[in-house]
Amino acid sequence: MVRMYRFFVALVIAGLGLAAIPANATNYTLWINGRTGGGQIGNYNSFTYWGPASTAAGVNKKAVNWDGKSHIADQNALIRDALDCFCTGSNWCYIAAHSAGDLMIGYTLANYGGSTRYKKNASPNSAGQCGNSDGSTQVGWNLKWVNVASGAGGGSELSDVGSWTTSEPLVQDLKTTTARALYNHNATRSIWFNMFAGASGTVYSAILPGQDDEAVAYHSTGGVAGSSGGSYCNPSDWFCNDLTLGTAANEGGSAKWSYHTVKFRDDNESYNHYANGNWAGIISVVRTDVVNNAK
């Protein structure tokens, strides 16, 4: 009887120990598109916006697709669905965003990053929504960092002057003063935004101040704070203030938004704004960084 009792106690203790072991954590890399969209909404394996789905782009990569033309607020639930699916419970996410995708993830964190979220099972249905894992909740999402390729969080002068289709709701959001007032850009929930700024500009240089990548200027891609854009350049340009690397104030004293750091500045003016169906332009620099660091 004593042996049986001890055996029973040992089994109970072993069972309790197994129950205390959490489910295996999984890391994901979420790619959030910008203007024009292209990927199938709800299908996290549809990488049409970026390039071939077979291309390496971080651990367990997922495409968080939205239409790329509606108001940020109107499409934002799609981003929250993806974050709920893959970035709750024991799972963690790396985020990569392009252009207006910067507005999307910034808006999400500022307005919903402190909200209560159900922990999800990372098994999305056709609408891109996941079921609850165990019925428990958490505050916000489990995010490691955000890499931003040509971020449009500060808007673009191409929207200001009507170079893009002015009837498009997103273009209204992308006006420089509107984008900068859309949400509190400093409220990142302590998540770092790593900014990658391209500078292979072209005929739009007269419209976009300072250095640009044909669509967005350095004041936005460099995360420069303020209610309107300004003119910022590479150190080789003597005619405007330098966009500094890291979190330091720019030449002339302007600050960057909190938790925004310039990780890459295109000093050789080699990278434009566009993916060109093959992870090209400034996106290629972000993809390389993600492959090396999102594991």
Secondary structure, DSSP 8 states (H G I E B T S, - for coil): -HHHHHHHHHHHHHHHHHHHS-----EEEEEE--TT--S-TT-TT--TTTS-TTS--STTEEEE---SSS-HHHHHHHHHHHHHHHSSTT-EEEEEEETHHHHHHHHHHHHHTTSEEEEE-S---TTS---EEEEEEEES--EEEEEEES--TT--HHHHTT-S-TTSHHHHHTSHHHHHHSS-TT-STT--EEEEE-----GGGGTS-SSBSSS-BHHHHTTB-SSS---EE-TT-TTSEE--SBTS--TTS--B-TTEEEEEE-TT----S--TTTT-THHHHHHHHHHHH--
